[in-house]
Amino acid sequence: MKTKTFGVLLLASLFAAVKAPARADEAKVEADLIYGRKDGMALTLDVIRPAKPNGAGVLWIQSGGWYSNWTDPGNMAKAGKPWLDRGLTLFIVRHASAPKYTVPEAVADVRRAVRHVRLKAAEFGIDPDRLGVTGGSAGGHLSLMIGTTGDDGDPKAKDEVLRQPSRVAAVVAIYPPTDLRGWVTDPPAEIKARPQLKPPLTFDPKKEPDCSPLLKVTAKAAPTLLVHGDMDKLVPIEHSKNMLAALEKAKVPCKLVTIEGAGHGFTQQQNAKVVQPAVTEWFDKYLAAGKKGE
């Protein structure tokens, strides 16, 4: 299995059935903005501004198998047309990638990305309390980590980014792994069969619970939409079902959209008729001006 099939370009394909805008240049792209550094290397994100911004934004986590590859932001602007049409500012986030970096490091990176966007909210023309996050597979896992572990920042931190909150107002996670316990020492057969997944899962097994959003759910978690195929063998739908139950128990607004007959990936028809409308509706609801989780 190629790494990208584990979700790197999931949401680009999610909207593939939607025609590109007649005037795609209306979306203004600012590429490769630095939100942090690691081992001397830059951590970057792209900002895609809609023609008519409404003050809300979505962090779109580019991660498949915890590999985070560069994607032409112009193509992402076309793929994100449904969001841009609604005035959402998109932030295409890349984290320090496997095979060099591991899951806990990716979690730390995407948290920092949220803090950076909140710090620069006025510059980006967004309301920091109207931020959503989304991703597929590993990107969905990282989105859930943000949604379940958001904090108010460290007021004593020397780094002004770390003084910012890491909270978001809404999460959309597409077939996400939600419980990584055992994945380091004795991963499921489908995971073990993919050698490219071993590098990101090579970390201290004591950190597995801290990287499992299922175990991090509290009443403070962000409203969460889960989308999963009921025939997914790589990341079984039980991951999302268990996450839904935990969110419901904590009385967090949540929903699971099940794609019947789908595996770890959806057809254009499924994306166009079911997935994209559900995602759009979720962000419309929870990123609206003055909206708080209910």
C-alpha positions as CSV (number, residue, x, y, z in Angstrom):
1,M,0.0,0.0,0.0
2,K,1.4,3.4,-0.9
3,T,1.5,5.8,1.9
4,K,-0.9,8.3,0.3
5,T,-3.7,5.8,0.2
6,F,-3.7,6.0,4.0
7,G,-5.2,9.5,3.8
8,V,-2.6,12.0,2.6
9,L,-4.9,13.3,-0.2
10,L,-8.1,12.0,1.3
11,L,-10.0,15.3,1.4
12,A,-8.7,16.4,-1.9
13,S,-10.3,13.3,-3.3
14,L,-13.4,13.9,-1.1
15,F,-14.2,16.9,-3.3
16,A,-12.9,15.5,-6.5
17,A,-16.4,15.1,-7.9
18,V,-17.0,18.8,-7.4
19,K,-16.1,20.9,-10.5
20,A,-13.3,23.4,-10.0
21,P,-14.5,27.0,-9.7
22,A,-14.8,29.0,-12.9
23,R,-12.4,31.5,-11.5
24,A,-10.1,29.6,-9.1
25,D,-7.8,32.6,-8.9
26,E,-10.4,34.3,-6.7
27,A,-8.9,32.2,-3.8
28,K,-5.7,33.8,-2.7
29,V,-2.9,31.4,-1.7
30,E,-0.1,32.2,0.7
31,A,2.2,29.2,0.5
32,D,4.8,27.8,3.0
33,L,4.2,30.1,6.0
34,I,6.4,28.9,8.9
35,Y,4.6,28.0,12.1
36,G,7.6,26.4,13.9
37,R,10.9,24.7,13.5
38,K,12.2,21.3,14.3
39,D,15.8,20.2,14.1
40,G,16.5,23.3,12.1
41,M,13.8,22.5,9.6
42,A,10.7,24.6,9.0
43,L,7.2,23.4,9.8
44,T,4.9,25.0,7.3
45,L,1.3,25.7,6.3
46,D,-0.5,27.3,3.4
47,V,-3.2,29.8,3.8
48,I,-6.0,29.8,1.2
49,R,-8.2,32.9,1.5
50,P,-11.7,32.9,0.0
51,A,-13.0,35.7,-2.1
52,K,-15.6,36.5,0.6
53,P,-14.2,35.4,4.0
54,N,-16.8,35.0,6.7
55,G,-14.3,35.0,9.6
56,A,-14.1,31.2,10.2
57,G,-11.3,28.9,9.3
58,V,-10.5,25.2,8.9
59,L,-7.1,23.6,9.5
60,W,-6.8,20.8,6.9
61,I,-4.2,18.3,8.2
62,Q,-2.2,16.7,5.5
63,S,-1.3,13.3,6.9
64,G,-1.5,9.7,5.8
65,G,0.1,7.1,7.9
66,W,1.6,10.1,9.7
67,Y,3.5,10.9,6.6
68,S,2.9,14.6,5.7
69,N,3.7,15.3,2.1
70,W,3.6,18.6,0.2
71,T,0.7,19.2,-2.1
72,D,0.3,22.0,-4.6
73,P,-1.8,24.6,-2.7
74,G,-3.4,25.6,-6.0
75,N,-4.9,22.1,-6.3
76,M,-6.0,22.3,-2.6
77,A,-7.8,25.5,-3.4
78,K,-9.7,23.7,-6.1
79,A,-10.4,20.7,-3.9
80,G,-11.6,23.0,-1.1
81,K,-14.1,24.9,-3.3
82,P,-17.1,23.9,-1.1
83,W,-15.5,25.5,1.9
84,L,-14.1,28.5,0.1
85,D,-17.5,29.2,-1.4
86,R,-18.9,29.4,2.1
87,G,-16.2,31.9,3.1
88,L,-14.0,29.6,5.1
89,T,-10.3,30.3,5.2
90,L,-8.3,27.1,4.7
91,F,-5.0,26.3,6.5
92,I,-3.2,23.4,4.8
93,V,-1.1,22.0,7.7
94,R,2.0,19.8,7.3
95,H,3.7,18.2,10.3
96,A,7.2,16.8,10.7
97,S,6.8,13.6,8.7
98,A,7.5,9.9,9.1
99,P,9.8,8.1,8.5
100,K,12.0,10.4,10.5
101,Y,9.3,11.6,13.0
102,T,6.8,9.6,15.1
103,V,3.2,9.9,16.1
104,P,3.8,11.9,19.3
105,E,5.9,14.4,17.4
106,A,3.2,14.8,14.8
107,V,0.6,15.5,17.6
108,A,2.8,18.2,19.1
109,D,3.3,19.8,15.7
110,V,-0.4,20.1,14.8
111,R,-1.2,21.5,18.2
112,R,1.4,24.1,17.6
113,A,-0.2,24.9,14.2
114,V,-3.5,25.7,16.0
115,R,-1.7,28.0,18.4
116,H,0.1,29.7,15.6
117,V,-3.1,30.3,13.6
118,R,-4.8,31.7,16.7
119,L,-1.9,34.0,17.4
120,K,-2.1,35.3,13.9
121,A,-5.9,35.4,13.7
122,A,-6.2,39.1,13.0
123,E,-3.6,38.9,10.3
124,F,-5.5,36.0,8.7
125,G,-8.8,37.7,9.1
126,I,-10.4,35.0,11.2
127,D,-12.1,34.7,14.6
128,P,-9.8,32.4,16.7
129,D,-12.9,30.9,18.3
130,R,-14.3,29.9,14.9
131,L,-11.7,27.4,13.9
132,G,-12.4,23.8,12.7
133,V,-10.0,21.0,12.0
134,T,-10.2,18.1,9.6
135,G,-8.2,15.2,8.1
136,G,-8.5,11.7,6.9
137,S,-7.0,8.5,8.5
138,A,-3.9,9.7,10.3
139,G,-5.1,13.2,9.7
140,G,-8.3,12.3,11.3
141,H,-6.5,10.9,14.3
142,L,-4.5,14.1,14.6
143,S,-7.7,16.2,14.3
144,L,-9.3,14.2,17.1
145,M,-6.2,14.7,19.2
146,I,-6.6,18.5,18.8
147,G,-10.3,18.3,19.5
148,T,-10.0,16.3,22.7
149,T,-6.9,17.8,24.2
150,G,-7.3,21.5,23.5
151,D,-6.0,23.8,26.3
152,D,-5.6,27.5,27.1
153,G,-1.9,27.7,26.5
154,D,0.9,28.3,28.9
155,P,1.0,31.9,30.1
156,K,4.5,31.5,31.4
157,A,6.0,30.2,28.1
158,K,8.8,32.2,26.5
159,D,7.5,31.3,23.1
160,E,4.5,33.5,22.4
161,V,3.0,30.7,20.2
162,L,2.9,28.4,23.2
163,R,1.0,31.0,25.2
164,Q,-2.0,30.7,22.8
165,P,-4.9,28.2,23.2
166,S,-5.0,25.1,21.1
167,R,-8.7,24.7,21.2
168,V,-10.9,24.4,18.1
169,A,-14.7,24.8,17.7
170,A,-15.4,21.8,15.5
171,V,-13.7,18.5,14.3
172,V,-14.4,16.4,11.2
173,A,-12.5,13.1,11.3
174,I,-12.6,10.7,8.3
175,Y,-12.0,7.0,9.2
176,P,-9.6,7.9,12.0
177,P,-7.6,5.6,14.3
178,T,-8.8,6.5,17.8
179,D,-7.1,4.0,20.1
180,L,-3.4,3.3,19.5
181,R,-2.9,1.0,22.5
182,G,-0.8,-1.9,21.3
183,W,0.1,-0.4,18.0
184,V,3.7,0.0,19.0
185,T,4.4,-3.4,20.5
186,D,1.8,-5.6,18.8
187,P,-0.1,-3.8,16.1
188,P,-3.1,-5.2,14.3
189,A,-2.4,-7.5,11.4
190,E,-3.5,-4.9,8.8
191,I,-1.1,-2.4,10.3
192,K,1.7,-4.8,10.7
193,A,1.4,-5.8,7.1
194,R,2.4,-2.3,6.0
195,P,6.1,-1.8,6.8
196,Q,5.9,2.0,6.0
197,L,3.7,2.3,9.2
198,K,6.4,1.0,11.5
199,P,8.6,4.2,11.6
200,P,5.9,6.5,12.8
201,L,4.8,3.8,15.3
202,T,8.3,3.4,16.7
203,F,8.1,5.3,20.0
204,D,7.9,4.6,23.7
205,P,4.8,2.4,24.2
206,K,4.1,4.2,27.4
207,K,3.0,7.1,25.2
208,E,0.3,5.1,23.4
209,P,-2.5,6.2,25.8
210,D,-1.5,9.9,25.3
211,C,-1.8,9.4,21.6
212,S,-5.2,7.8,21.8
213,P,-8.0,10.4,21.5
214,L,-10.5,7.8,22.7
215,L,-8.9,8.1,26.1
216,K,-8.8,11.9,26.1
217,V,-12.5,12.6,25.7
218,T,-14.0,15.1,28.3
219,A,-16.9,17.4,28.3
220,K,-14.6,20.1,26.9
221,A,-14.0,18.2,23.6
222,A,-15.0,20.0,20.4
223,P,-18.2,19.0,18.6
224,T,-17.1,16.1,16.4
225,L,-18.3,14.5,13.2
226,L,-16.9,11.1,12.3
227,V,-17.2,9.5,8.9
228,H,-16.3,5.9,8.4
229,G,-16.9,3.0,6.0
230,D,-18.4,-0.1,7.5
231,M,-16.1,-2.4,5.5
232,D,-12.8,-0.7,6.5
233,K,-10.3,-3.3,7.3
234,L,-7.3,-1.1,7.8
235,V,-9.0,1.1,10.5
236,P,-12.2,-0.8,11.4
237,I,-15.3,1.3,12.0
238,E,-15.2,0.3,15.6
239,H,-12.7,3.0,16.1
240,S,-15.3,5.6,15.2
241,K,-18.1,3.8,17.0
242,N,-16.1,3.7,20.2
243,M,-15.2,7.3,19.8
244,L,-18.8,8.2,19.3
245,A,-19.8,6.4,22.5
246,A,-17.2,8.2,24.5
247,L,-18.3,11.6,23.1
248,E,-21.9,10.8,23.8
249,K,-21.1,9.8,27.4
250,A,-19.3,13.1,27.9
251,K,-22.4,14.9,26.3
252,V,-20.3,16.4,23.5
253,P,-22.2,17.2,20.3
254,C,-21.2,14.3,17.9
255,K,-22.4,12.3,15.0
256,L,-21.2,9.2,13.0
257,V,-21.9,9.0,9.3
258,T,-21.5,5.4,8.1
259,I,-20.7,4.8,4.5
260,E,-22.2,1.4,3.7
261,G,-19.9,-0.9,1.8
262,A,-16.9,1.4,1.9
263,G,-13.4,0.5,3.0
264,H,-10.5,2.8,3.8
265,G,-11.5,5.2,1.0
266,F,-14.7,6.4,-0.7
267,T,-16.0,6.5,-4.2
268,Q,-16.6,9.9,-5.9
269,Q,-20.3,9.1,-5.7
270,Q,-20.1,8.5,-1.9
271,N,-18.1,11.6,-1.5
272,A,-20.4,13.8,-3.5
273,K,-23.7,12.5,-2.2
274,V,-23.0,11.7,1.4
275,V,-19.6,12.8,2.8
276,Q,-19.2,16.3,1.4
277,P,-22.7,17.4,2.4
278,A,-22.3,16.0,5.9
279,V,-18.9,17.8,6.3
280,T,-20.2,21.0,5.0
281,E,-23.3,20.9,7.2
282,W,-21.1,20.3,10.3
283,F,-18.8,23.2,9.7
284,D,-21.8,25.4,8.7
285,K,-23.4,24.6,12.1
286,Y,-20.4,24.9,14.4
287,L,-18.3,27.6,12.8
288,A,-21.2,30.0,12.4
289,A,-20.7,33.5,13.9
290,G,-21.5,33.5,17.6
291,K,-21.9,29.7,17.6
292,K,-20.7,27.6,20.6
293,G,-20.9,23.9,21.1
294,E,-24.3,22.9,22.3
